[in-house]
Amino acid sequence: MLLARVVGRVNSARRIGPLDPFRLLVVRTERTGRHYVAVDTHGAAPGELVVTTSAAAARMCDRLEGIPVDLCVVAVVDDAEVPAA
Amino acid sequence: MILCRVLGHVVSSRKDARLEGAKLLAVVEVEPGGAERDELHVVADTLGAGAGDTVLVVIGSAARMTGPTRGQPIDALVVGIVDSVDVQA
């Protein structure tokens, strides 16, 4: 899993049907600053810190079983003790 | 998922039989602002993306989670053609 911050969202009208109901968030990893796009089912907002889970584990989340998703938000972080890099 | 920009098509006559009919694109990873990263990928596409489009790509077994791609030997698939990306600084 990754610790990442929500920095935006992706707008895409033409997408694979099963992805239609979901918000697509741009997240930036805390340490390396890499950007990924994650499906969000938890209402995470820009600026919030989240935990994402990837690959097949992402499809074990509620409502994501069997659809083409490889990264999703599994938790919105209230507080995390992470020493600065 | 990662954001990529489509560079062009990849055409192959000699390929695994289960790739018959699959449309393959060469794409490069991009930052939300559009800057290119180094990584080049070959991805399957069922949505009709073309050169210059920004696309959303899933990696790994997720690529095989659609009707047309189930059972195909692919590990990357276009799941969305991106209209815009809103990013706060």
Backbone of each chain as nested JSON, in Angstrom:
{
  "chains": [
    {"id": "A", "residues": [
      {"number": 1, "name": "MET", "atoms": {"N": [0.849, -1.192, 0.0], "CA": [0.0, 0.0, 0.0], "C": [0.878, 1.234, 0.0]}},
      {"number": 2, "name": "LEU", "atoms": {"N": [0.325, 2.304, -0.451], "CA": [1.069, 3.554, -0.547], "C": [0.38, 4.634, 0.277]}},
      {"number": 3, "name": "LEU", "atoms": {"N": [1.203, 5.527, 0.832], "CA": [0.688, 6.722, 1.482], "C": [0.774, 7.841, 0.45]}},
      {"number": 4, "name": "ALA", "atoms": {"N": [-0.361, 8.443, 0.148], "CA": [-0.374, 9.434, -0.932], "C": [-1.357, 10.547, -0.612]}},
      {"number": 5, "name": "ARG", "atoms": {"N": [-1.134, 11.683, -1.26], "CA": [-2.02, 12.816, -1.041], "C": [-2.866, 13.05, -2.291]}},
      {"number": 6, "name": "VAL", "atoms": {"N": [-4.146, 13.316, -2.066], "CA": [-5.034, 13.609, -3.192], "C": [-4.706, 15.003, -3.72]}},
      {"number": 7, "name": "VAL", "atoms": {"N": [-4.379, 15.08, -5.009], "CA": [-4.03, 16.388, -5.564], "C": [-4.954, 16.81, -6.706]}},
      {"number": 8, "name": "GLY", "atoms": {"N": [-5.858, 15.957, -7.111], "CA": [-6.753, 16.377, -8.188], "C": [-7.633, 15.251, -8.66]}},
      {"number": 9, "name": "ARG", "atoms": {"N": [-8.243, 15.471, -9.824], "CA": [-9.076, 14.407, -10.366], "C": [-8.972, 14.35, -11.879]}},
      {"number": 10, "name": "VAL", "atoms": {"N": [-9.342, 13.193, -12.427], "CA": [-9.298, 12.97, -13.866], "C": [-10.726, 12.961, -14.397]}},
      {"number": 11, "name": "ASN", "atoms": {"N": [-10.945, 13.729, -15.48], "CA": [-12.244, 13.731, -16.133], "C": [-12.139, 12.926, -17.423]}},
      {"number": 12, "name": "SER", "atoms": {"N": [-12.985, 11.926, -17.559], "CA": [-12.937, 11.059, -18.731], "C": [-14.344, 10.566, -19.045]}},
      {"number": 13, "name": "ALA", "atoms": {"N": [-14.919, 11.096, -20.125], "CA": [-16.277, 10.694, -20.504], "C": [-16.272, 9.328, -21.184]}},
      {"number": 14, "name": "ARG", "atoms": {"N": [-15.246, 9.066, -21.984], "CA": [-15.147, 7.782, -22.685], "C": [-14.285, 6.845, -21.879]}},
      {"number": 15, "name": "ARG", "atoms": {"N": [-14.921, 5.949, -21.146], "CA": [-14.144, 4.985, -20.373], "C": [-14.85, 3.639, -20.358]}},
      {"number": 16, "name": "ILE", "atoms": {"N": [-14.113, 2.634, -19.928], "CA": [-14.672, 1.289, -19.825], "C": [-15.894, 1.348, -18.908]}},
      {"number": 17, "name": "GLY", "atoms": {"N": [-17.006, 0.771, -19.364], "CA": [-18.286, 0.891, -18.675], "C": [-18.265, 0.686, -17.168]}},
      {"number": 18, "name": "PRO", "atoms": {"N": [-17.642, -0.384, -16.68], "CA": [-17.67, -0.634, -15.228], "C": [-17.007, 0.463, -14.392]}},
      {"number": 19, "name": "LEU", "atoms": {"N": [-16.217, 1.323, -15.038], "CA": [-15.569, 2.415, -14.286], "C": [-16.46, 3.641, -14.153]}},
      {"number": 20, "name": "ASP", "atoms": {"N": [-17.57, 3.662, -14.89], "CA": [-18.419, 4.854, -14.938], "C": [-18.852, 5.403, -13.578]}},
      {"number": 21, "name": "PRO", "atoms": {"N": [-19.223, 4.548, -12.611], "CA": [-19.768, 5.113, -11.368], "C": [-18.73, 5.773, -10.473]}},
      {"number": 22, "name": "PHE", "atoms": {"N": [-17.472, 5.647, -10.792], "CA": [-16.448, 5.993, -9.809], "C": [-15.698, 7.272, -10.119]}},
      {"number": 23, "name": "ARG", "atoms": {"N": [-15.289, 7.939, -9.032], "CA": [-14.422, 9.113, -9.172], "C": [-12.988, 8.65, -9.357]}},
      {"number": 24, "name": "LEU", "atoms": {"N": [-12.274, 9.348, -10.218], "CA": [-10.872, 9.017, -10.495], "C": [-10.013, 10.142, -9.937]}},
      {"number": 25, "name": "LEU", "atoms": {"N": [-9.212, 9.827, -8.936], "CA": [-8.409, 10.843, -8.259], "C": [-6.956, 10.773, -8.694]}},
      {"number": 26, "name": "VAL", "atoms": {"N": [-6.329, 11.936, -8.84], "CA": [-4.879, 11.986, -8.985], "C": [-4.293, 12.042, -7.59]}},
      {"number": 27, "name": "VAL", "atoms": {"N": [-3.413, 11.086, -7.283], "CA": [-2.754, 11.076, -5.983], "C": [-1.242, 11.169, -6.197]}},
      {"number": 28, "name": "ARG", "atoms": {"N": [-0.569, 11.802, -5.243], "CA": [0.888, 11.951, -5.308], "C": [1.505, 11.253, -4.103]}},
      {"number": 29, "name": "THR", "atoms": {"N": [2.409, 10.33, -4.359], "CA": [3.011, 9.587, -3.246], "C": [3.798, 10.535, -2.359]}},
      {"number": 30, "name": "GLU", "atoms": {"N": [3.773, 10.258, -1.045], "CA": [4.339, 11.195, -0.077], "C": [5.845, 11.362, -0.212]}},
      {"number": 31, "name": "ARG", "atoms": {"N": [6.591, 10.28, -0.413], "CA": [8.049, 10.373, -0.405], "C": [8.626, 10.724, -1.765]}},
      {"number": 32, "name": "THR", "atoms": {"N": [8.135, 10.006, -2.798], "CA": [8.803, 10.135, -4.096], "C": [8.095, 11.107, -5.024]}},
      {"number": 33, "name": "GLY", "atoms": {"N": [6.876, 11.512, -4.672], "CA": [6.179, 12.485, -5.502], "C": [5.692, 11.943, -6.841]}},
      {"number": 34, "name": "ARG", "atoms": {"N": [5.585, 10.628, -6.939], "CA": [5.062, 10.049, -8.187], "C": [3.547, 10.202, -8.228]}},
      {"number": 35, "name": "HIS", "atoms": {"N": [3.029, 10.424, -9.427], "CA": [1.582, 10.575, -9.575], "C": [0.947, 9.288, -10.095]}},
      {"number": 36, "name": "TYR", "atoms": {"N": [-0.182, 8.947, -9.515], "CA": [-0.98, 7.819, -9.99], "C": [-2.434, 8.256, -10.019]}},
      {"number": 37, "name": "VAL", "atoms": {"N": [-3.248, 7.453, -10.684], "CA": [-4.69, 7.691, -10.667], "C": [-5.346, 6.542, -9.911]}},
      {"number": 38, "name": "ALA", "atoms": {"N": [-6.148, 6.874, -8.912], "CA": [-6.789, 5.867, -8.065], "C": [-8.299, 6.029, -8.11]}},
      {"number": 39, "name": "VAL", "atoms": {"N": [-9.006, 4.906, -8.09], "CA": [-10.455, 4.94, -7.948], "C": [-10.777, 5.239, -6.486]}},
      {"number": 40, "name": "ASP", "atoms": {"N": [-11.762, 6.078, -6.285], "CA": [-12.12, 6.467, -4.916], "C": [-13.565, 6.099, -4.622]}},
      {"number": 41, "name": "THR", "atoms": {"N": [-13.772, 5.343, -3.535], "CA": [-15.132, 5.039, -3.09], "C": [-15.37, 5.594, -1.693]}},
      {"number": 42, "name": "HIS", "atoms": {"N": [-14.452, 6.44, -1.223], "CA": [-14.549, 6.933, 0.154], "C": [-14.728, 8.448, 0.25]}},
      {"number": 43, "name": "GLY", "atoms": {"N": [-14.902, 9.094, -0.873], "CA": [-15.117, 10.531, -0.837], "C": [-13.898, 11.323, -0.419]}},
      {"number": 44, "name": "ALA", "atoms": {"N": [-12.716, 10.854, -0.754], "CA": [-11.494, 11.582, -0.404], "C": [-11.448, 12.899, -1.176]}},
      {"number": 45, "name": "ALA", "atoms": {"N": [-10.989, 13.946, -0.495], "CA": [-10.99, 15.287, -1.082], "C": [-9.56, 15.745, -1.336]}},
      {"number": 46, "name": "PRO", "atoms": {"N": [-9.404, 16.702, -2.249], "CA": [-8.07, 17.24, -2.51], "C": [-7.414, 17.722, -1.215]}},
      {"number": 47, "name": "GLY", "atoms": {"N": [-6.133, 17.396, -1.054], "CA": [-5.401, 17.776, 0.14], "C": [-5.377, 16.692, 1.193]}},
      {"number": 48, "name": "GLU", "atoms": {"N": [-6.298, 15.738, 1.128], "CA": [-6.339, 14.695, 2.145], "C": [-5.282, 13.632, 1.87]}},
      {"number": 49, "name": "LEU", "atoms": {"N": [-4.782, 13.05, 2.966], "CA": [-3.824, 11.962, 2.89], "C": [-4.614, 10.653, 2.854]}},
      {"number": 50, "name": "VAL", "atoms": {"N": [-4.239, 9.755, 1.947], "CA": [-4.965, 8.49, 1.81], "C": [-3.992, 7.322, 1.763]}},
      {"number": 51, "name": "VAL", "atoms": {"N": [-4.524, 6.134, 2.023], "CA": [-3.792, 4.894, 1.784], "C": [-4.402, 4.256, 0.543]}},
      {"number": 52, "name": "THR", "atoms": {"N": [-3.539, 3.884, -0.41], "CA": [-4.037, 3.203, -1.609], "C": [-3.544, 1.767, -1.605]}},
      {"number": 53, "name": "THR", "atoms": {"N": [-4.321, 0.907, -2.216], "CA": [-3.904, -0.48, -2.4], "C": [-3.936, -0.784, -3.892]}},
      {"number": 54, "name": "SER", "atoms": {"N": [-3.005, -1.652, -4.33], "CA": [-2.798, -1.809, -5.767], "C": [-3.021, -3.241, -6.235]}},
      {"number": 55, "name": "ALA", "atoms": {"N": [-3.006, -3.389, -7.538], "CA": [-3.059, -4.699, -8.211], "C": [-4.329, -5.45, -7.826]}},
      {"number": 56, "name": "ALA", "atoms": {"N": [-4.222, -6.762, -7.707], "CA": [-5.421, -7.571, -7.468], "C": [-6.104, -7.197, -6.154]}},
      {"number": 57, "name": "ALA", "atoms": {"N": [-5.323, -6.71, -5.189], "CA": [-5.909, -6.322, -3.903], "C": [-6.921, -5.189, -4.071]}},
      {"number": 58, "name": "ALA", "atoms": {"N": [-6.687, -4.344, -5.069], "CA": [-7.602, -3.217, -5.281], "C": [-9.007, -3.712, -5.618]}},
      {"number": 59, "name": "ARG", "atoms": {"N": [-9.059, -4.886, -6.227], "CA": [-10.377, -5.404, -6.634], "C": [-11.042, -6.205, -5.52]}},
      {"number": 60, "name": "MET", "atoms": {"N": [-10.427, -6.227, -4.351], "CA": [-11.077, -6.836, -3.19], "C": [-11.834, -5.786, -2.399]}},
      {"number": 61, "name": "CYS", "atoms": {"N": [-11.747, -4.53, -2.831], "CA": [-12.49, -3.468, -2.16], "C": [-13.965, -3.555, -2.53]}},
      {"number": 62, "name": "ASP", "atoms": {"N": [-14.777, -2.993, -1.633], "CA": [-16.212, -2.956, -1.843], "C": [-16.534, -2.342, -3.203]}},
      {"number": 63, "name": "ARG", "atoms": {"N": [-17.363, -2.969, -3.99], "CA": [-17.881, -2.526, -5.289], "C": [-16.864, -2.635, -6.439]}},
      {"number": 64, "name": "LEU", "atoms": {"N": [-15.645, -3.054, -6.176], "CA": [-14.632, -3.072, -7.238], "C": [-14.309, -4.48, -7.737]}},
      {"number": 65, "name": "GLU", "atoms": {"N": [-15.011, -5.47, -7.237], "CA": [-14.705, -6.835, -7.628], "C": [-14.965, -7.056, -9.128]}},
      {"number": 66, "name": "GLY", "atoms": {"N": [-13.975, -7.624, -9.804], "CA": [-14.165, -8.031, -11.191], "C": [-14.116, -6.922, -12.217]}},
      {"number": 67, "name": "ILE", "atoms": {"N": [-13.733, -5.715, -11.821], "CA": [-13.663, -4.631, -12.807], "C": [-12.198, -4.203, -13.002]}},
      {"number": 68, "name": "PRO", "atoms": {"N": [-11.893, -3.579, -14.146], "CA": [-10.503, -3.292, -14.466], "C": [-9.934, -2.098, -13.697]}},
      {"number": 69, "name": "VAL", "atoms": {"N": [-9.59, -2.363, -12.452], "CA": [-9.021, -1.343, -11.555], "C": [-7.733, -1.905, -10.974]}},
      {"number": 70, "name": "ASP", "atoms": {"N": [-6.656, -1.107, -10.927], "CA": [-5.421, -1.595, -10.318], "C": [-4.931, -0.717, -9.173]}},
      {"number": 71, "name": "LEU", "atoms": {"N": [-5.722, 0.298, -8.807], "CA": [-5.338, 1.148, -7.671], "C": [-6.587, 1.801, -7.113]}},
      {"number": 72, "name": "CYS", "atoms": {"N": [-6.767, 1.701, -5.791], "CA": [-7.929, 2.377, -5.204], "C": [-7.587, 2.89, -3.813]}},
      {"number": 73, "name": "VAL", "atoms": {"N": [-8.382, 3.857, -3.369], "CA": [-8.257, 4.396, -2.013], "C": [-8.915, 3.405, -1.062]}},
      {"number": 74, "name": "VAL", "atoms": {"N": [-8.148, 2.917, -0.079], "CA": [-8.741, 2.014, 0.919], "C": [-8.948, 2.698, 2.253]}},
      {"number": 75, "name": "ALA", "atoms": {"N": [-8.296, 3.832, 2.469], "CA": [-8.46, 4.526, 3.747], "C": [-8.123, 6.001, 3.58]}},
      {"number": 76, "name": "VAL", "atoms": {"N": [-8.907, 6.833, 4.239], "CA": [-8.567, 8.254, 4.334], "C": [-7.909, 8.439, 5.698]}},
      {"number": 77, "name": "VAL", "atoms": {"N": [-6.719, 9.016, 5.708], "CA": [-5.904, 9.057, 6.922], "C": [-6.317, 10.227, 7.807]}},
      {"number": 78, "name": "ASP", "atoms": {"N": [-6.57, 9.928, 9.09], "CA": [-6.826, 10.992, 10.056], "C": [-5.507, 11.562, 10.561]}},
      {"number": 79, "name": "ASP", "atoms": {"N": [-4.567, 10.658, 10.825], "CA": [-3.299, 11.084, 11.391], "C": [-2.247, 10.017, 11.086]}},
      {"number": 80, "name": "ALA", "atoms": {"N": [-1.076, 10.435, 10.66], "CA": [0.0, 9.481, 10.403], "C": [1.302, 10.071, 10.908]}},
      {"number": 81, "name": "GLU", "atoms": {"N": [2.066, 9.265, 11.646], "CA": [3.366, 9.727, 12.118], "C": [4.412, 9.257, 11.122]}},
      {"number": 82, "name": "VAL", "atoms": {"N": [4.826, 10.161, 10.265], "CA": [5.801, 9.819, 9.227], "C": [6.93, 10.842, 9.299]}},
      {"number": 83, "name": "PRO", "atoms": {"N": [8.13, 10.403, 9.689], "CA": [9.255, 11.344, 9.75], "C": [9.524, 11.939, 8.369]}},
      {"number": 84, "name": "ALA", "atoms": {"N": [9.936, 13.183, 8.327], "CA": [10.242, 13.816, 7.048], "C": [11.42, 13.1, 6.388]}},
      {"number": 85, "name": "ALA", "atoms": {"N": [11.397, 13.083, 5.064], "CA": [12.455, 12.397, 4.321], "C": [13.773, 13.149, 4.472]}}
    ]},
    {"id": "B", "residues": [
      {"number": 1, "name": "MET", "atoms": {"N": [-3.723, 3.142, -11.556], "CA": [-3.736, 3.534, -12.965], "C": [-2.687, 4.619, -13.195]}},
      {"number": 2, "name": "ILE", "atoms": {"N": [-2.231, 4.695, -14.409], "CA": [-1.274, 5.731, -14.773], "C": [-1.801, 6.507, -15.972]}},
      {"number": 3, "name": "LEU", "atoms": {"N": [-1.359, 7.748, -16.079], "CA": [-1.707, 8.577, -17.228], "C": [-0.634, 8.412, -18.29]}},
      {"number": 4, "name": "CYS", "atoms": {"N": [-1.074, 8.257, -19.532], "CA": [-0.135, 8.098, -20.644], "C": [-0.618, 8.906, -21.834]}},
      {"number": 5, "name": "ARG", "atoms": {"N": [0.323, 9.208, -22.722], "CA": [-0.04, 9.832, -23.989], "C": [0.238, 8.851, -25.11]}},
      {"number": 6, "name": "VAL", "atoms": {"N": [-0.727, 8.736, -26.034], "CA": [-0.587, 7.783, -27.133], "C": [0.394, 8.341, -28.158]}},
      {"number": 7, "name": "LEU", "atoms": {"N": [1.406, 7.525, -28.48], "CA": [2.376, 7.902, -29.504], "C": [1.954, 7.366, -30.867]}},
      {"number": 8, "name": "GLY", "atoms": {"N": [1.446, 6.143, -30.892], "CA": [1.023, 5.562, -32.163], "C": [0.674, 4.1, -32.015]}},
      {"number": 9, "name": "HIS", "atoms": {"N": [0.396, 3.462, -33.13], "CA": [0.002, 2.058, -33.129], "C": [1.224, 1.145, -33.142]}},
      {"number": 10, "name": "VAL", "atoms": {"N": [1.053, -0.047, -32.607], "CA": [2.039, -1.111, -32.758], "C": [1.37, -2.202, -33.573]}},
      {"number": 11, "name": "VAL", "atoms": {"N": [1.96, -2.526, -34.72], "CA": [1.377, -3.526, -35.611], "C": [2.269, -4.752, -35.62]}},
      {"number": 12, "name": "SER", "atoms": {"N": [1.67, -5.936, -35.521], "CA": [2.452, -7.168, -35.502], "C": [1.716, -8.266, -36.245]}},
      {"number": 13, "name": "SER", "atoms": {"N": [2.405, -8.924, -37.163], "CA": [1.809, -10.054, -37.878], "C": [2.094, -11.361, -37.151]}},
      {"number": 14, "name": "ARG", "atoms": {"N": [3.308, -11.499, -36.629], "CA": [3.664, -12.715, -35.903], "C": [3.47, -12.463, -34.424]}},
      {"number": 15, "name": "LYS", "atoms": {"N": [2.458, -13.087, -33.867], "CA": [2.162, -12.839, -32.452], "C": [1.403, -14.018, -31.888]}},
      {"number": 16, "name": "ASP", "atoms": {"N": [1.263, -14.03, -30.581], "CA": [0.497, -15.076, -29.93], "C": [-0.923, -15.089, -30.495]}},
      {"number": 17, "name": "ALA", "atoms": {"N": [-1.443, -16.297, -30.709], "CA": [-2.751, -16.444, -31.335], "C": [-3.837, -15.698, -30.556]}},
      {"number": 18, "name": "ARG", "atoms": {"N": [-3.695, -15.63, -29.25], "CA": [-4.735, -14.974, -28.444], "C": [-4.638, -13.446, -28.481]}},
      {"number": 19, "name": "LEU", "atoms": {"N": [-3.636, -12.946, -29.192], "CA": [-3.566, -11.496, -29.408], "C": [-4.254, -11.082, -30.711]}},
      {"number": 20, "name": "GLU", "atoms": {"N": [-4.718, -12.064, -31.482], "CA": [-5.411, -11.741, -32.736], "C": [-6.571, -10.796, -32.449]}},
      {"number": 21, "name": "GLY", "atoms": {"N": [-6.641, -9.739, -33.201], "CA": [-7.755, -8.802, -33.029], "C": [-7.496, -7.722, -31.996]}},
      {"number": 22, "name": "ALA", "atoms": {"N": [-6.458, -7.903, -31.181], "CA": [-6.152, -6.883, -30.176], "C": [-5.482, -5.694, -30.846]}},
      {"number": 23, "name": "LYS", "atoms": {"N": [-5.919, -4.497, -30.466], "CA": [-5.278, -3.286, -30.969], "C": [-4.245, -2.841, -29.942]}},
      {"number": 24, "name": "LEU", "atoms": {"N": [-3.019, -2.663, -30.401], "CA": [-1.933, -2.308, -29.489], "C": [-1.444, -0.894, -29.781]}},
      {"number": 25, "name": "LEU", "atoms": {"N": [-1.227, -0.139, -28.72], "CA": [-0.743, 1.233, -28.84], "C": [0.587, 1.375, -28.118]}},
      {"number": 26, "name": "ALA", "atoms": {"N": [1.466, 2.203, -28.676], "CA": [2.666, 2.617, -27.949], "C": [2.316, 3.905, -27.214]}},
      {"number": 27, "name": "VAL", "atoms": {"N": [2.593, 3.929, -25.912], "CA": [2.258, 5.104, -25.107], "C": [3.447, 5.461, -24.228]}},
      {"number": 28, "name": "VAL", "atoms": {"N": [3.499, 6.709, -23.814], "CA": [4.53, 7.143, -22.882], "C": [3.831, 7.687, -21.632]}},
      {"number": 29, "name": "GLU", "atoms": {"N": [4.383, 7.351, -20.465], "CA": [3.804, 7.864, -19.215], "C": [3.938, 9.374, -19.171]}},
      {"number": 30, "name": "VAL", "atoms": {"N": [2.915, 10.04, -18.649], "CA": [2.983, 11.492, -18.493], "C": [2.576, 11.893, -17.083]}},
      {"number": 31, "name": "GLU", "atoms": {"N": [3.083, 13.046, -16.661], "CA": [2.657, 13.668, -15.41], "C": [1.285, 14.29, -15.644]}},
      {"number": 32, "name": "PRO", "atoms": {"N": [0.531, 14.577, -14.557], "CA": [-0.779, 15.201, -14.74], "C": [-0.701, 16.491, -15.561]}},
      {"number": 33, "name": "GLY", "atoms": {"N": [0.409, 17.214, -15.462], "CA": [0.572, 18.437, -16.242], "C": [0.946, 18.199, -17.693]}},
      {"number": 34, "name": "GLY", "atoms": {"N": [1.253, 16.956, -18.046], "CA": [1.54, 16.629, -19.441], "C": [2.996, 16.313, -19.726]}},
      {"number": 35, "name": "ALA", "atoms": {"N": [3.9, 16.581, -18.757], "CA": [5.317, 16.302, -18.988], "C": [5.539, 14.801, -19.122]}},
      {"number": 36, "name": "GLU", "atoms": {"N": [6.345, 14.414, -20.104], "CA": [6.577, 12.992, -20.343], "C": [7.562, 12.413, -19.345]}},
      {"number": 37, "name": "ARG", "atoms": {"N": [7.274, 11.181, -18.881], "CA": [8.252, 10.418, -18.113], "C": [8.981, 9.497, -19.083]}},
      {"number": 38, "name": "ASP", "atoms": {"N": [9.988, 8.804, -18.589], "CA": [10.807, 8.007, -19.495], "C": [10.098, 6.772, -20.028]}},
      {"number": 39, "name": "GLU", "atoms": {"N": [9.199, 6.216, -19.219], "CA": [8.732, 4.87, -19.51], "C": [7.802, 4.788, -20.71]}},
      {"number": 40, "name": "LEU", "atoms": {"N": [8.143, 3.881, -21.626], "CA": [7.305, 3.607, -22.781], "C": [6.595, 2.283, -22.529]}},
      {"number": 41, "name": "HIS", "atoms": {"N": [5.309, 2.232, -22.824], "CA": [4.543, 1.002, -22.645], "C": [3.842, 0.649, -23.94]}},
      {"number": 42, "name": "VAL", "atoms": {"N": [3.581, -0.634, -24.103], "CA": [2.65, -1.073, -25.141], "C": [1.384, -1.514, -24.429]}},
      {"number": 43, "name": "VAL", "atoms": {"N": [0.254, -0.945, -24.829], "CA": [-1.002, -1.204, -24.126], "C": [-2.07, -1.616, -25.132]}},
      {"number": 44, "name": "ALA", "atoms": {"N": [-2.986, -2.47, -24.686], "CA": [-4.132, -2.832, -25.512], "C": [-5.19, -1.746, -25.394]}},
      {"number": 45, "name": "ASP", "atoms": {"N": [-5.989, -1.601, -26.444], "CA": [-7.022, -0.554, -26.449], "C": [-8.294, -1.069, -27.091]}},
      {"number": 46, "name": "THR", "atoms": {"N": [-9.401, -0.883, -26.396], "CA": [-10.707, -1.25, -26.958], "C": [-11.613, -0.031, -27.084]}},
      {"number": 47, "name": "LEU", "atoms": {"N": [-11.091, 1.157, -26.754], "CA": [-11.932, 2.361, -26.747], "C": [-11.721, 3.233, -27.987]}},
      {"number": 48, "name": "GLY", "atoms": {"N": [-10.698, 2.921, -28.782], "CA": [-10.47, 3.72, -29.987], "C": [-9.613, 4.944, -29.763]}},
      {"number": 49, "name": "ALA", "atoms": {"N": [-8.667, 4.87, -28.838], "CA": [-7.761, 6.001, -28.606], "C": [-6.82, 6.163, -29.798]}},
      {"number": 50, "name": "GLY", "atoms": {"N": [-6.418, 7.405, -30.044], "CA": [-5.52, 7.686, -31.165], "C": [-4.328, 8.51, -30.727]}},
      {"number": 51, "name": "ALA", "atoms": {"N": [-3.387, 8.671, -31.635], "CA": [-2.156, 9.397, -31.339], "C": [-2.477, 10.777, -30.771]}},
      {"number": 52, "name": "GLY", "atoms": {"N": [-1.791, 11.142, -29.698], "CA": [-1.991, 12.434, -29.063], "C": [-2.981, 12.412, -27.917]}},
      {"number": 53, "name": "ASP", "atoms": {"N": [-3.843, 11.382, -27.871], "CA": [-4.806, 11.293, -26.767], "C": [-4.075, 11.01, -25.452]}},
      {"number": 54, "name": "THR", "atoms": {"N": [-4.575, 11.595, -24.37], "CA": [-4.145, 11.196, -23.038], "C": [-5.087, 10.095, -22.571]}},
      {"number": 55, "name": "VAL", "atoms": {"N": [-4.516, 9.022, -22.059], "CA": [-5.338, 7.866, -21.687], "C": [-5.009, 7.418, -20.276]}},
      {"number": 56, "name": "LEU", "atoms": {"N": [-5.981, 6.721, -19.683], "CA": [-5.821, 6.129, -18.366], "C": [-5.555, 4.644, -18.589]}},
      {"number": 57, "name": "VAL", "atoms": {"N": [-4.469, 4.14, -18.0], "CA": [-4.017, 2.769, -18.271], "C": [-3.973, 1.966, -16.969]}},
      {"number": 58, "name": "VAL", "atoms": {"N": [-4.561, 0.765, -17.0], "CA": [-4.402, -0.163, -15.871], "C": [-3.303, -1.158, -16.214]}},
      {"number": 59, "name": "ILE", "atoms": {"N": [-2.579, -1.581, -15.167], "CA": [-1.451, -2.49, -15.322], "C": [-1.754, -3.782, -14.56]}},
      {"number": 60, "name": "GLY", "atoms": {"N": [-1.268, -4.887, -15.105], "CA": [-1.388, -6.167, -14.404], "C": [-2.675, -6.888, -14.76]}},
      {"number": 61, "name": "SER", "atoms": {"N": [-3.131, -7.747, -13.854], "CA": [-4.287, -8.59, -14.179], "C": [-5.554, -7.772, -14.389]}},
      {"number": 62, "name": "ALA", "atoms": {"N": [-5.579, -6.528, -13.918], "CA": [-6.74, -5.66, -14.165], "C": [-7.004, -5.507, -15.657]}},
      {"number": 63, "name": "ALA", "atoms": {"N": [-5.942, -5.601, -16.456], "CA": [-6.091, -5.428, -17.904], "C": [-6.961, -6.522, -18.516]}},
      {"number": 64, "name": "ARG", "atoms": {"N": [-7.08, -7.642, -17.816], "CA": [-7.839, -8.772, -18.363], "C": [-9.234, -8.863, -17.764]}},
      {"number": 65, "name": "MET", "atoms": {"N": [-9.675, -7.801, -17.121], "CA": [-10.976, -7.798, -16.443], "C": [-12.091, -7.204, -17.3]}},
      {"number": 66, "name": "THR", "atoms": {"N": [-11.968, -7.271, -18.613], "CA": [-13.06, -6.818, -19.479], "C": [-13.406, -7.942, -20.435]}},
      {"number": 67, "name": "GLY", "atoms": {"N": [-14.6, -7.901, -21.002], "CA": [-15.052, -8.947, -21.923], "C": [-14.052, -9.227, -23.028]}},
      {"number": 68, "name": "PRO", "atoms": {"N": [-13.675, -8.202, -23.814], "CA": [-12.792, -8.457, -24.947], "C": [-11.379, -8.894, -24.556]}},
      {"number": 69, "name": "THR", "atoms": {"N": [-10.925, -8.579, -23.349], "CA": [-9.528, -8.861, -23.013], "C": [-9.372, -10.064, -22.084]}},
      {"number": 70, "name": "ARG", "atoms": {"N": [-10.501, -10.667, -21.674], "CA": [-10.404, -11.821, -20.773], "C": [-9.64, -12.944, -21.479]}},
      {"number": 71, "name": "GLY", "atoms": {"N": [-8.608, -13.471, -20.842], "CA": [-7.855, -14.583, -21.413], "C": [-6.792, -14.174, -22.403]}},
      {"number": 72, "name": "GLN", "atoms": {"N": [-6.688, -12.877, -22.692], "CA": [-5.634, -12.431, -23.604], "C": [-4.331, -12.244, -22.827]}},
      {"number": 73, "name": "PRO", "atoms": {"N": [-3.197, -12.533, -23.48], "CA": [-1.91, -12.373, -22.786], "C": [-1.451, -10.919, -22.77]}},
      {"number": 74, "name": "ILE", "atoms": {"N": [-2.213, -10.083, -22.109], "CA": [-1.872, -8.657, -22.008], "C": [-1.813, -8.249, -20.546]}},
      {"number": 75, "name": "ASP", "atoms": {"N": [-0.997, -7.239, -20.242], "CA": [-0.907, -6.76, -18.858], "C": [-1.07, -5.247, -18.758]}},
      {"number": 76, "name": "ALA", "atoms": {"N": [-1.566, -4.62, -19.829], "CA": [-1.821, -3.174, -19.78], "C": [-2.967, -2.871, -20.728]}},
      {"number": 77, "name": "LEU", "atoms": {"N": [-3.912, -2.04, -20.275], "CA": [-5.117, -1.756, -21.063], "C": [-5.557, -0.311, -20.852]}},
      {"number": 78, "name": "VAL", "atoms": {"N": [-5.975, 0.326, -21.93], "CA": [-6.598, 1.646, -21.833], "C": [-8.004, 1.47, -21.256]}},
      {"number": 79, "name": "VAL", "atoms": {"N": [-8.284, 2.118, -20.121], "CA": [-9.63, 2.044, -19.554], "C": [-10.359, 3.376, -19.652]}},
      {"number": 80, "name": "GLY", "atoms": {"N": [-9.676, 4.426, -20.08], "CA": [-10.352, 5.71, -20.243], "C": [-9.565, 6.629, -21.155]}},
      {"number": 81, "name": "ILE", "atoms": {"N": [-10.305, 7.417, -21.941], "CA": [-9.678, 8.486, -22.711], "C": [-9.941, 9.77, -21.943]}},
      {"number": 82, "name": "VAL", "atoms": {"N": [-8.864, 10.46, -21.587], "CA": [-8.952, 11.558, -20.628], "C": [-9.347, 12.864, -21.325]}},
      {"number": 83, "name": "ASP", "atoms": {"N": [-10.387, 13.506, -20.795], "CA": [-10.785, 14.825, -21.295], "C": [-9.929, 15.921, -20.665]}},
      {"number": 84, "name": "SER", "atoms": {"N": [-9.74, 15.825, -19.341], "CA": [-8.927, 16.825, -18.649], "C": [-8.492, 16.286, -17.3]}},
      {"number": 85, "name": "VAL", "atoms": {"N": [-7.454, 16.888, -16.763], "CA": [-6.964, 16.544, -15.429], "C": [-6.92, 17.827, -14.624]}},
      {"number": 86, "name": "ASP", "atoms": {"N": [-7.635, 17.848, -13.503], "CA": [-7.607, 19.016, -12.615], "C": [-6.672, 18.72, -11.462]}},
      {"number": 87, "name": "VAL", "atoms": {"N": [-5.615, 19.488, -11.333], "CA": [-4.662, 19.271, -10.247], "C": [-4.407, 20.586, -9.532]}},
      {"number": 88, "name": "GLN", "atoms": {"N": [-4.548, 20.534, -8.188], "CA": [-4.188, 21.691, -7.373], "C": [-2.696, 21.653, -7.146]}},
      {"number": 89, "name": "ALA", "atoms": {"N": [-2.094, 22.81, -7.049], "CA": [-0.636, 22.869, -6.868], "C": [-0.234, 22.216, -5.555]}}
    ]}
  ]
}
